[in-house]
Amino acid sequence: MSRPSDRVSEPEGMMAAMSEHFDVHGGARLVGEVEVVGAKNSVLKLMAAALLAEGTTTITNCPEILDVPLMADVLRSVGCEVVLDGDTAKITTPSGLSHRADSPAMGKLRASVCVLGPLVGRLKRAVVALPGGDAIGSRPLDMHQNGLRALGATSTIEHGCVVAKADELKGAQIWLDFPSVGATENILMAAVLAEGTTVIDNAAREPEIVDICVMLNEMGANIEGAGTSTLTVHGVSELHPTEHRVIGDRIVGATWAFAAAMTRGDLTVKGVNPHHLDLVLEKLRMAGAEVTTFDDSNLQGFRVLQNDRPKAVDFVTLPYPGFATDLQPFAVALSAVSEGTSMITENVYEARFRFIEEMVRLGADARTDGHHAVVRGVDKLSSAPVWASDIRAGAGLVLAGLCADGITEIWDVFHIDRGYPYFVENLNRLGARVERVIGAVERY
């Protein structure tokens, strides 16, 4: 079984991946067990946090996805030695760390900007290339920069890079206009080595924020309030390396939950804290699924059993603990095959409804108006060639293809490989028939 990181190596491999597509055969019912590994939205930030301490930091339960080796390249560009071995990343950070993070890998993933905070915190200066990532709408860096300025740094955009520097960093009271995950992380990682106390109000509350706070505290930081909207950071003089296990990926776990509901299947999902998905699982109960959860020291996860056609449910995306914007494509896909009419409201990223254009190709009855989409469920979708615009849109199209007649071609599947380890292999093991096909891109 090939890993995404084996299958696609830079730079030639990425071009090869962009010519791949999936053939998804419709009519599958997914049944069985699937294991969720570490969270994409956590591991990349944890890797960046290793910049804060000289020595070797070990991160386990890493997902084997394309973004991990890309982040490894970012860290190598500033002088780190990074060894990836299965689900383990060993990051050796030198004393003579470079402040310039402008490698080509920076433009391929949004999370690359999270090296900004650690570099400013440790070196008091940074030149970080503007990040790339998914095409889901505007994600400016204003709050990142304003937080660094509040700590005493200057921050500008010059020649396609964020340039920040400071003589010293001092604790400050910082209010975020929006509970941005990225801004919270960058400010947090700069503040841990600042002099004095920093209070971040309206901070993001996502489980991934808690995960990075846990790791930073293991490294010797002093952070209070993880999981609440107020983070208090008491600065320390230095941090030390640690070994840390990444939390399970709640977005991947939710993907499988929606897959069970859409295919009228029966899936047991292990390796993720079910309380991170309380709202998601409640929505699926409302759609008619039988949902059970388990959470003990030996096993975490849930089971979703859907016997009948799902019932229409409304969804509104909000910052955690609300319904995650990353799951909006799955809400649309579920609504497209449900009985009744659903209203989906997108409050986070304005371009995320691009996904609906591809769903309409598959026969979905959906209309958008600003931040709202109305989806009237149909009995069955119809196969067509479609294109993934981002990680979650790609996975959502795969699930939709499972509910369509015929064979659905899904292009630009390198997006899916950025977020889902062994996705095709797991689907086929659970009863689907999905084939990875390498060939020239044909536009219809």
N, C-alpha and C positions, 0 to 999 in steps of 0.2 A: 504494500500500500504506500503510495507516494505521498509525502507531505507537501503542502503548498510551498513551503520554503525550499524543498528539493526541486519541485516542479518548475518554479520560477525563480531564477537568479538574475541579478542585475548585471548589465542592462539588457542583454539580449532576451532574457527570459520574459521580461515584462512585455515586450513586443509580441512574443509568441503567445502569451496569455491573452493579449487583447484580440487575437484572432480565434480564440476558442469560443465555443458556445455550448449550451446544454440542450439536449433533446429531452423534453419532459413528456412522458406518456401519461395521458389522463386516465382517470378512473381508479386511482389507487386508494386504498384504505390503509392508513398507517397503524401498525400494531406492534407493541414490544416495549423495550426499555432503551433509553439513550442517556449517556453520561455527558454532563456539561462540565467543561474545564474552565480555566481562569478567564476573567473578564477582560475583553479587549479594552474597554474604557477605563480599566484600572492598570493593567500591566504596563502600558506605554508610559504612564505617569510615574509609576514606581521605578521604572528603568531610569527615567530622568532624575528622580530623587537620589539615585546612587551617586550623582555628581556632587552631592553635598558633603561626602565623606571620602577621605583618602583611604585606599585599600580595596578589598574585594567584597562586594555585596552579592548575595545569592538570592535569586527570585525563583520560586518553584510554582508549579501548576500554571505555567505559561501556556497560552493557547498557541498551537502551531499554525499561525496565520501569516499572511504576507507582511502585515504591518510590523511584526516583531523584528524580523531582519532589517526592515527599513529603519526602525528606531535604533537598532544596533549600529547601523551605518552612521546615523546622526551622532551617536555617542563616540564612535571611533574618530569622527571628524574633529572632535575637540580633544582627542588624545587618550581616550579610554581603550582598554583591551576588553573585547566582549566575546564570550564563548557561549554559543547556543548549542545545547545538547538535549534533544527531545523537549521535555516540558520544563527545562531548567536553563536559566540565564545567569551566567557569572560575569559580573561587570567589575573590572579593576580600574579604579579611578586614580590617576597619578597626582603627585603634588604639583607638577607643572602643567596644570590644565589650561587649555586654550580657551579664550573668551569668544572665539569666532565659530559660530555654528551656521555655516552657509554651504553645506554639501548638497549635491543634487537630490539626495533623499529627502531634504527638507520640503521640497515642493510636492511630494507624493502623499503626504499624510498631514492631517490637521494637527494631530497631537504633537508634532515636532516643536510647536511653539512652547510647549511646557518645559523646554530646557532654559527658557528665558529667566524664570524665577530662581532656579538653582545657581545659574551662572552669576546673576547679579548678587545673590545672597552670599556666595562664596568668594567671588573674584571682584565684586563691586563694579563690574562692567560686563557688557555682553553686546555682541553683534549677531543677531539671529535672523536668518532669512525668513521672509513671510511664508507661511505654511500653505500647503495645498489641501487635498482631501475631497470630501464628497460635495457634489453640486446640489446643495439643498437650500441655498440662500445666503444672505449676507451674515457674516459672523465677525464683526469688527473687533479690533484689539483695544478699543478705547479704555475699557475698564481695567484691562491688564496694565496699561501704561499709567493710568491715573492712580492705581494702587501703588505702583513702584514710585511714582512721584510723591505720594503721601509719605512713603518711607524715607524720602530724601534723595532719590535718584532723579536724574533727568532722563527723558525718554522721547525719542523722535523717530520718524520713519525716513530713512535715507537710502536711496539707491536700491529699493526693494528689500530693505532690512530694517528690523527694529534695533535701534541703537540706544543703549541705556548705560549710564555710569553714575557713580556716586563716590564721594570721599568717604562717607560712612552711612550706614543705615540705622535709623532710629525708629522705635515703635511708634505707632500712630493709631488713631481711631479712623477706620475706613468703612464707608457705607457704599454698598454696591447697588446701583440702580435696578439691577436684575440679578437674581441668584445664579449667575453664570458659573458653570462648573470649571471651565478653563481659567477664568479670572481668579476664582477662589483658590485654585491649585497654585497658580503662579505667585500670587500674593503670599499665600501660606508658605511656600518654599523659599521665598526671599526673606520672610519675616522670622523664620526659625533661627537665623543667625544674626538678626538685628539686635541692637542694644535696646533693652527695655521691653515693654509690653505692647503688643499689637492686638487690637480688637477688630474683627471683621464682622460687620453687621449685614444682615440679609445675605449671608453666605449660603452657598449651595449645600443641600442636605443629602445628596445621593449616597448610596452605599459605597460607591467608589471613592467619595471624599472621606468617608469613615476609614476606608482601607488605607488610604495614603496617610491619614493622621496616625493610625496604628503603627504603620511602618516607621514614620518619622519619630514617633515616641520611642520605638524600639531602638532607633539610632541615637537616642539621647535628647531629642527635642522635648519641649514641655508645652503641649497643646491640650486645651480643655474645650469641651463643648461639641465634639465631633458628633454629627447627626442632628444638630440643632442649627438654628439660623444665626447663632452667634458663636464665632470661634475666637478664643482667647489664646494668644501665642506669647509665651514668656521666652524671650530670646536667650540663647545659650551661646557659648564661645566657640564650640565645635561639636561635630557629630562623628559617630563611628560607624563602620560597616555593620551590616546585620544579615540575617537570613529570614526571608519572609515568604509566606504562601499567599498567592493571589486569591481573592474571593471568587466564587463561581459567577459565571456570566448570566445575569438576570435577563438580558435582552435575548441571548441565545435560548435560555430556558423558556422565555415567553414565546419565542418563535415556534418551538416544539409544541407548546400549549395550543397556539392557534392552529398549528398543523393538524393536531388531533381533532379539534373542533370542526375545521373546514372539511376534512376527509371522512368525518363521522368515524373516527378511529378510537384507539385506546392506547395511550402512551403513558408510561411511567418515566419521569424525568428526574435524574439523580445528580447531585453535586452542586445544587444551588439552594440558597436559603429561601424557602417559600414565602417568608414574610417580606422579602424584597419585591414580591409580586402580588401582594394582597389585593390591590385594586384590579389588576389584570385577571386574576383568578375569579374574583367576584363578578367581573363583567362576563366571563365565560359561563359562570353559573347562571347568570341572567339570560344567556343565550341558550340555555338548556343542557349544558354539560354537567356531568357528575364530577365533582372535583374533590379529591382528598389530599391532605398534606401530611408530611412527616418531617419532624425536626428534632433530632436528638444528637448526642455526641458522636454517634457512629454513622448516621445517615440523614441527609437532608434532601428534600425534593417534594414531588407531588405527582399525582396521577390525574389525567383528564380523559374521561370516557364520554363520547358523544354518540348516542344511538340514532337520533333523528336529525332532520334538517335543522340547523341552528335558527334561532329566532333573532330578529333585528334588535340591535342595541345601539344606543348613542354613545359617542366617545368625544372627549375634550382633552387635548394635550395640554399639560402644565408641567412645571418643574416638580421634581420629586418632593412629596410622595404622590403627586398627581400621575396621570397616565403619560408615560414617556413619549416624546415626539418620535423617538427611534421606532416605536411600535405602531405609529400611525399607518404605515403601509399595510400592516397585518390587519388593522381594524378595517381598512377599506376593503381588503381582500375577503375577509370574513363577511362583511356586510354585502359584498357582491353576490354571495351564494346563500345568504340567509333569507328567511321568510319574512317579508315586510320591508319597511323603509327605515334607513338609519341616517342620522345626521352626525357628521364628523367635523369637529372644529379644531383647526390648527392655530395654536397661539404662540408657537416658538419660532419655526422657520418658514418663511413665506413661500419658498420654492418647493416645499416638500410635496405639494399636490401635483408636481410634474408626473409623479407615479401614476396618477389617475389616467393620463393620456394613454399610457400603455395598457392599463386595465380595460379601457374602452376598446382597444384593439382586440381584446379577448372576449368582447361581448358584454362587458359590465354596463349596467344602466346607471351612469353616474354623471352628475353635473356639479360644477364648482362655482362659487360666488364669493370672491374675496377669501376670507379665512374659513369658509364653510364649504362642505361638500355634502350633497344629498345622494345617497346610494340606494337604489331600489333593487332588491335581490332578485336574481333569476335562477331558474332551476339548474341550469348547467352553463358554464362558460364554453367558448369555442376557441380552438387552437389558432395561433397566429405567431408570426415572428415579432418579438418585443425586445426592448433594450433596457438594461439596468442603468440607472443614473447614479445610484449610490448603493452602499452595502445592503441596507434594509429593503430598499426598493427591489433589488435583485432577488433577495430571498423571498420577498412577498410575491414576486412574479412566479417563482418556482412553485410556491404553494398554490397559487392560482392555476398554474398549468396542471397540477395534480387533479384539479376539479374541472378541467376542460375536456371536451372530446378531441380525439386525435393527438397529434404530437405538437407541442409548443416549443419553438426555438427561442432561447433566451441568449442574447448577445451581451458583450462587455461583462462577462462573468468574472473577470479579474476583481471587480468590486466585491463580489461575494466571497472570493478567496481571502480578501482583506479582513473578513470578520468571522468566517465560519470554518473551523477546522473539520476536515473529513465530511463535508456536507453531503456530497454525492454518495459517498460510501455509506453514511448513516441512513440516508433516505432509502437506498436500495436494500439495506439490511432490514428496514422496517416495513418493506412491502411495496415500495415505489419502484418505478423503472425510469431511471434518469441516466443519460449517457453524456459524457464529456467528449465533445467532437472538436478536433483541431482542423481548421481550414480557413480559407480566405473569407473575409467579411463580405456579405452580400447585402446591399441596401434595397429594401423593397419599396 
